[in-house]
Amino acid sequence: MIKIIEKNIENIAVCSIEGKLSGIEGKGQVQDKVRIIMEEGLTKVVLDLGKVNWIDSTGLGELIASLSSIKKKEGNMVLSNIQAPVQSLLKMTNLTQIFDVYSSVEEAVTALNE
């Protein structure tokens, strides 16, 4: 099971995710969280993946669907603190061309505020 902890920094939702983003553990939780954030009126999201050490195709699909939902509301979602195995998968699937990736939450927040 994954754990998502949300905090707001400068009108940006920062979601720290812990666990495995997969079809088995936590399916739909990221999308649900992003939907709730948008219902609260926020359209800028940072997903802190520093404690995610595994992601599968279902997890990638959730990230893509979440980004798509936010873009439809003229917002943006970025990723930060990506561990090597997840970074490798994002590169292999060319998703680094779709997602903006930052090495820290602070960098991501700054970029979303520009």
MIMAR-188043 format. One record per residue (C-alpha): residue number from 1; y, z, x. Coordinates in steps of 0.25 Angstrom, whole numbers, padded with zeros to 4 digits. Example, Ala and Ser with C-alpha at 12.3 -4.5 7.8 and 13.67 -1.06 7.14 Angstrom:
<pts>
+-----+-------+-------+-------+
! num !    py !    pz !    px !
+-----+-------+-------+-------+
!   1 ! -0018 !  0031 !  0049 !
!   2 ! -0004 !  0029 !  0055 !
+-----+-------+-------+-------+
</pts>
This chain:
<pts>
+-----+-------+-------+-------+
! num !    py !    pz !    px !
+-----+-------+-------+-------+
!   1 !  0000 !  0000 !  0000 !
!   2 !  0014 ! -0003 !  0005 !
!   3 !  0026 !  0006 !  0004 !
!   4 !  0040 !  0001 !  0002 !
!   5 !  0052 !  0010 !  0005 !
!   6 !  0065 !  0005 !  0000 !
!   7 !  0079 !  0009 !  0005 !
!   8 !  0093 !  0002 !  0003 !
!   9 !  0102 ! -0001 !  0014 !
!  10 !  0115 ! -0008 !  0011 !
!  11 !  0110 ! -0013 ! -0002 !
!  12 !  0098 ! -0019 !  0005 !
!  13 !  0084 ! -0014 !  0001 !
!  14 !  0076 ! -0011 !  0013 !
!  15 !  0061 ! -0009 !  0010 !
!  16 !  0052 ! -0003 !  0020 !
!  17 !  0038 ! -0008 !  0018 !
!  18 !  0026 ! -0001 !  0024 !
!  19 !  0011 ! -0006 !  0023 !
!  20 !  0004 ! -0019 !  0021 !
!  21 !  0011 ! -0030 !  0013 !
!  22 ! -0001 ! -0036 !  0007 !
!  23 ! -0008 ! -0040 ! -0006 !
!  24 ! -0017 ! -0028 ! -0005 !
!  25 ! -0006 ! -0017 ! -0002 !
!  26 !  0007 ! -0017 ! -0009 !
!  27 !  0006 ! -0031 ! -0016 !
!  28 !  0019 ! -0033 ! -0024 !
!  29 !  0026 ! -0021 ! -0019 !
!  30 !  0036 ! -0028 ! -0010 !
!  31 !  0040 ! -0038 ! -0021 !
!  32 !  0041 ! -0026 ! -0031 !
!  33 !  0050 ! -0019 ! -0022 !
!  34 !  0059 ! -0031 ! -0020 !
!  35 !  0060 ! -0033 ! -0035 !
!  36 !  0064 ! -0019 ! -0037 !
!  37 !  0074 ! -0020 ! -0026 !
!  38 !  0080 ! -0032 ! -0033 !
!  39 !  0080 ! -0025 ! -0046 !
!  40 !  0089 ! -0015 ! -0040 !
!  41 !  0099 ! -0025 ! -0036 !
!  42 !  0096 ! -0027 ! -0021 !
!  43 !  0093 ! -0041 ! -0016 !
!  44 !  0092 ! -0038 ! -0001 !
!  45 !  0079 ! -0032 !  0005 !
!  46 !  0074 ! -0029 !  0018 !
!  47 !  0059 ! -0027 !  0019 !
!  48 !  0056 ! -0018 !  0031 !
!  49 !  0042 ! -0022 !  0035 !
!  50 !  0041 ! -0013 !  0047 !
!  51 !  0029 ! -0005 !  0042 !
!  52 !  0022 ! -0017 !  0036 !
!  53 !  0011 ! -0021 !  0046 !
!  54 !  0003 ! -0031 !  0037 !
!  55 !  0007 ! -0042 !  0027 !
!  56 ! -0002 ! -0052 !  0020 !
!  57 !  0001 ! -0065 !  0012 !
!  58 !  0004 ! -0056 !  0000 !
!  59 !  0014 ! -0048 !  0007 !
!  60 !  0021 ! -0060 !  0012 !
!  61 !  0021 ! -0065 ! -0002 !
!  62 !  0028 ! -0053 ! -0006 !
!  63 !  0038 ! -0054 !  0004 !
!  64 !  0041 ! -0068 !  0001 !
!  65 !  0042 ! -0065 ! -0014 !
!  66 !  0051 ! -0054 ! -0012 !
!  67 !  0060 ! -0062 ! -0004 !
!  68 !  0060 ! -0073 ! -0014 !
!  69 !  0064 ! -0063 ! -0025 !
!  70 !  0075 ! -0058 ! -0017 !
!  71 !  0080 ! -0072 ! -0013 !
!  72 !  0081 ! -0075 ! -0028 !
!  73 !  0090 ! -0064 ! -0030 !
!  74 !  0099 ! -0069 ! -0019 !
!  75 !  0094 ! -0058 ! -0010 !
!  76 !  0086 ! -0057 !  0003 !
!  77 !  0075 ! -0049 !  0009 !
!  78 !  0072 ! -0048 !  0024 !
!  79 !  0061 ! -0042 !  0032 !
!  80 !  0062 ! -0032 !  0043 !
!  81 !  0054 ! -0024 !  0053 !
!  82 !  0042 ! -0034 !  0053 !
!  83 !  0030 ! -0030 !  0061 !
!  84 !  0023 ! -0040 !  0070 !
!  85 !  0011 ! -0043 !  0061 !
!  86 !  0020 ! -0046 !  0049 !
!  87 !  0030 ! -0053 !  0057 !
!  88 !  0019 ! -0062 !  0062 !
!  89 !  0014 ! -0065 !  0048 !
!  90 !  0029 ! -0069 !  0044 !
!  91 !  0030 ! -0078 !  0056 !
!  92 !  0016 ! -0085 !  0053 !
!  93 !  0020 ! -0087 !  0039 !
!  94 !  0034 ! -0092 !  0042 !
!  95 !  0040 ! -0081 !  0033 !
!  96 !  0050 ! -0077 !  0044 !
!  97 !  0057 ! -0090 !  0040 !
!  98 !  0058 ! -0084 !  0026 !
!  99 !  0061 ! -0069 !  0029 !
! 100 !  0072 ! -0064 !  0037 !
! 101 !  0066 ! -0054 !  0046 !
! 102 !  0073 ! -0042 !  0054 !
! 103 !  0068 ! -0033 !  0064 !
! 104 !  0075 ! -0021 !  0057 !
! 105 !  0079 ! -0016 !  0043 !
! 106 !  0093 ! -0014 !  0049 !
! 107 !  0094 ! -0029 !  0053 !
! 108 !  0088 ! -0033 !  0040 !
! 109 !  0099 ! -0025 !  0032 !
! 110 !  0110 ! -0031 !  0041 !
! 111 !  0105 ! -0045 !  0039 !
! 112 !  0104 ! -0044 !  0024 !
! 113 !  0119 ! -0038 !  0024 !
! 114 !  0125 ! -0050 !  0031 !
+-----+-------+-------+-------+
</pts>
